[in-house]
Each structure stands twice: as structure tokens, then as C-alpha cells.
């Protein structure tokens, strides 16, 4: 005769923080999801390696939060950061020149030791964020780069990279990436 396990869930103590929220990065840099097992009532920790892409995005700017990123964008991102990103291959130079600032503008800003404008900084952060988001959804930087350059039926045959110039286009690409993460064919 099989013993049926009780499906009751132990309630957390009053005033306790919920355990289903993602925890901060571990020593390895991966994000962790902490949930409570319904069967045993014990905490279960699952690492999300895909969170490493977003961690890399924040490390690029040496940031800890979205608010710090907003402040960097408002002040203008230093051209040294652009050099680092372009030199490390996180973003291809042509993508930067097409969607953020032309090559001449960048070289002029480097020559006068000026930062990117807030508008250029916002576009740069958008491109980096979407690259990190694609890497997170697809699991690999190379796959993400290929996906961003390939025409997509869910985007009416447009390439995701071509939609990064506007906030609305970026949101459309992010929605498709969300669908991919949830297993919906896109």
C-alpha cells in the first residue's frame, strides 16, 4: 500500500522575507533561485548560469544596479568604456557605428577626451543590454550574435539588430527573447 505524502506547505514566520525571489550573485557569479519544496518544506537552490550574461553587462560598466547605470547614462559613458567593449568583442564595431554613434563622432569624442552624449550613452546601454539579454535567452554569446543578425518571422522578417535604434523596437525584440526563454517558437 502506497503512503500518500501530505501536500501542505509550511508557512513562513510572520515578517519573514519570501524565499521565491532571486538571491544575489554567488561567489561564482551565477544567480540563484531559492524556492521551498512543497513535499519536504526544505529550501531548494538552483543556479541560473544564464544570469552570467547580465552580470557581465553590469561589470562592463562597473555597476551594481540599474540606478547606477541610469546615472552613468545621464552623465555620459566614457569613451574608454566604448573602447573596452569594442576591443573585447562584446559588440561589433559596425553595430556601434550603426546604432550608437558614427565612427567620426566617436573619434572626435576620443580626441577631445569627451564622454558620449546622454542620448548616445542610452543607445549604447540599450545595445549592450539586448546583447546580454539574447545571450541569456540563447545560452551562448555566438548563438546570440547570430540570432541578432538573422531575419526573424516574429519580427515581420526584420533582423533584431536593426530594431535597436528605437525603444519600441528593442521592446519587441525583448518580447521575442522572452518567448524563446519560455519555449514558445519564435
KAURPE-V742010 format. One record per residue. N is the residue number from 0. RES is the residue in three letters. PHI is phi in radians with two decimals (* if undefined). BURIAL is + if it has 16 or more other C-alpha atoms within 10 Angstrom, else -. Layout:
<<N RES PHI BURIAL> <N RES PHI BURIAL>>
//
This chain:
<<0 UNK * -> <1 UNK -1.43 -> <2 UNK -1.65 -> <3 UNK -1.55 -> <4 UNK -1.41 -> <5 UNK -1.22 -> <6 UNK -1.75 -> <7 UNK -1.32 -> <8 UNK -1.86 -> <9 UNK -1.24 -> <10 UNK -1.45 -> <11 UNK -1.22 -> <12 UNK -1.10 -> <13 UNK -1.08 -> <14 UNK 1.50 -> <15 UNK -1.34 -> <16 UNK -1.29 -> <17 UNK -1.15 -> <18 UNK -1.73 -> <19 UNK -1.50 -> <20 UNK -1.34 -> <21 UNK -1.09 +> <22 UNK -1.53 -> <23 UNK -1.24 -> <24 UNK -1.12 -> <25 UNK -1.45 -> <26 UNK -1.09 -> <27 UNK -1.31 -> <28 UNK 1.77 +> <29 UNK -1.53 +> <30 UNK -1.37 +> <31 UNK -2.20 +> <32 UNK -1.79 +> <33 UNK -2.04 +> <34 UNK -2.29 +> <35 UNK -1.80 +> <36 UNK -1.18 -> <37 UNK -1.22 -> <38 UNK -1.29 -> <39 UNK -1.80 -> <40 UNK 1.37 -> <41 UNK -1.53 -> <42 UNK -1.34 -> <43 UNK -2.08 -> <44 UNK -1.91 -> <45 UNK -2.17 -> <46 UNK -1.45 +> <47 UNK -1.94 -> <48 UNK -1.13 -> <49 UNK -1.11 +> <50 UNK -1.12 +> <51 UNK -1.10 +> <52 UNK -1.13 +> <53 UNK -1.24 +> <54 UNK -1.08 +> <55 UNK -1.10 -> <56 UNK -1.05 +> <57 UNK -1.23 +> <58 UNK -1.17 -> <59 UNK -0.99 -> <60 UNK -1.69 +> <61 UNK 0.98 -> <62 UNK -2.07 -> <63 UNK -2.02 -> <64 UNK -2.72 -> <65 UNK -1.09 -> <66 UNK -1.15 -> <67 UNK -1.16 -> <68 UNK -1.10 +> <69 UNK -1.02 -> <70 UNK -1.19 -> <71 UNK -1.08 +> <72 UNK -1.13 +> <73 UNK -1.08 -> <74 UNK -1.39 -> <75 UNK 1.76 +> <76 UNK -1.41 +> <77 UNK -1.12 +> <78 UNK -1.17 +> <79 UNK -1.12 -> <80 UNK -1.17 -> <81 UNK -1.08 +> <82 UNK -1.01 -> <83 UNK -1.08 -> <84 UNK -1.13 +> <85 UNK -1.19 +> <86 UNK -1.23 -> <87 UNK -1.50 -> <88 UNK 1.44 -> <89 UNK -1.09 +> <90 UNK -2.27 +> <91 UNK -1.25 -> <92 UNK -0.98 +> <93 UNK -1.12 -> <94 UNK -1.11 +> <95 UNK -1.07 +> <96 UNK -1.14 -> <97 UNK -1.35 -> <98 UNK -1.98 +> <99 UNK -2.02 +> <100 UNK -2.69 +> <101 UNK -1.09 -> <102 UNK -1.00 -> <103 UNK -1.12 -> <104 UNK -1.08 -> <105 UNK -1.10 +> <106 UNK -1.15 -> <107 UNK -1.12 -> <108 UNK -1.13 -> <109 UNK -1.16 +> <110 UNK -1.14 -> <111 UNK -1.71 -> <112 UNK 0.95 -> <113 UNK -1.84 -> <114 UNK -1.44 +> <115 UNK -1.14 +> <116 UNK -1.23 +> <117 UNK -1.01 +> <118 UNK -1.18 -> <119 UNK -1.15 +> <120 UNK -1.10 +> <121 UNK -1.13 +> <122 UNK -1.13 +> <123 UNK -1.10 +> <124 UNK -1.10 +> <125 UNK -1.11 +> <126 UNK -1.09 +> <127 UNK -1.12 +> <128 UNK -1.08 +> <129 UNK -1.22 +> <130 UNK -1.07 +> <131 UNK -1.12 +> <132 UNK -1.14 +> <133 UNK -1.16 +> <134 UNK -1.10 +> <135 UNK -1.15 +> <136 UNK -1.25 +> <137 UNK -1.70 +> <138 UNK 1.52 +> <139 UNK -2.72 -> <140 UNK -1.14 +> <141 UNK -1.16 -> <142 UNK -1.09 -> <143 UNK -1.12 +> <144 UNK -1.11 +> <145 UNK -1.15 -> <146 UNK -1.08 +> <147 UNK -1.14 +> <148 UNK -1.69 -> <149 UNK -1.74 -> <150 UNK -1.02 -> <151 UNK -2.19 +> <152 UNK -1.09 -> <153 UNK -1.18 -> <154 UNK -1.92 -> <155 UNK 0.99 -> <156 UNK 1.39 -> <157 UNK -1.53 -> <158 UNK -1.41 +> <159 UNK -0.95 +> <160 UNK -1.11 +> <161 UNK -1.32 +> <162 UNK -1.67 +> <163 UNK -1.34 +> <164 UNK -1.24 +> <165 UNK -2.15 -> <166 UNK -1.15 -> <167 UNK -1.11 -> <168 UNK -1.13 +> <169 UNK -1.11 +> <170 UNK -1.11 -> <171 UNK -1.09 +> <172 UNK -1.14 +> <173 UNK -1.09 +> <174 UNK -1.12 -> <175 UNK -1.11 +> <176 UNK -1.11 +> <177 UNK -1.09 +> <178 UNK -1.13 -> <179 UNK -1.09 -> <180 UNK -1.06 -> <181 UNK -1.63 -> <182 UNK 1.50 -> <183 UNK -1.53 -> <184 UNK -1.12 -> <185 UNK -2.36 ->>
//
